Amino acid sequence: MIDSIRAVFSLIASFFILMTGFGLANYAVPLRALGEGWTATDIARIGAVYSVGYTLASFVTPRFIRATGHVRVFAANIALMVMSVLLCALVAEVWAWMLFRGLFGFAIAGTYMIMESWLNEKSTNEYRGSMFSVYMITAMAGSIGGTYIAPFGDVMAPVLFIIAAIILVSAVFPIALTAASTPSAPTGVGFDLGSLWRRSPVAFAGTLLSGVIAGAWLNFSAVYARLSGLTETGGANLIAAVTIGSIAAQFPLGRTSDFIDRRMVMVFTCALGIVAAGWMVLLDGRYEYQLYIAACMIGMAIFPIYSLNVAHANDMAEPGEYVRISSGITVLYGLGIIVGPLLAGEAISFAGPRGLPAILLVFFAIYAGYASYRIMRRPPAVRNAPPLS
């Protein structure tokens, strides 16, 4: 496995830088929206259009990859993200931000497809869960770094957006300058959701539901923190606690899933999310440190379930199918992150900040129930994970 990580080190380095910029932008955007006086419904609409762009990438990006290669498309997506962030700093109108965030969603989804198909080609089934854990740990570590930049600036000023753009464009360098071999061109440029369903119903449903959960959290975590009575630093601490929980759980969960039925690990992860979300429903800013602990626990569930689903979906794939599968996963995840912010916005409008953990609890429960049902219906894939070396 160590040799596999060395083979994609430049990819991991670029992804870390990218997610640092992403974390800063994703924290600053909703707080700037609140500062402009926009409603939770406005923020939800912006998040939904972001998700539409995210979903559209699954139709377009594979064709670009096949025509020009992974590295060129990666650079183009970085350019789109930088444009989006800078335009948000220049124009503060809801309709404009819907467009700008839609572009950002399109670009980040295309980048994820490139990263994940690249990792899948360099991974084997015995190590796939572990490799995707490293991938997600990198994402979370970068994101937490970006989040902690935000309190040092004013979200109503353009400086934080400019810093985010500088960090994002810096992500080009490790991949652009790598001497490592790039993935082969995909054999197909479309996606087949029916095939993905037949291959793994759990990965199909789980990717959709994990998109709902992540979309709700990513678009409303900063809003939740503010409405719960936390300061900007407290909000950053809350998001950092979620990220720390995710980092702490990613590799143990991923490595465990290389040895046992991945679906059992998914059910355990969802159970942890149910407990944590239920606890958060009972808390507010007066219980700041308890809120951080609950957030750390929920972080152990929100993001690891995505990497578990990706690994599960790719266990039976051939090398030329990775981009096609990644496209299908992007469509499902994108549909989820369209629905998630809309549901979270309505839940917060109805129940206040407690509406966010309440909606997360509901979808963790649905996910755990379906995965448990599938465990009883189909035996696990056979894998024999060798020791780390």
Helices and strands as residue ranges (DSSP letters): H 2-7, H 9-35, H 40-68, H 70-90, H 94-122, H 128-149, G 150-152, H 159-170, H 172-176, H 193-199, H 201-227, H 232-259, H 262-281, G 285-287, H 288-302, H 304-314, G 319-321, H 322-351, G 352-354, H 355-377
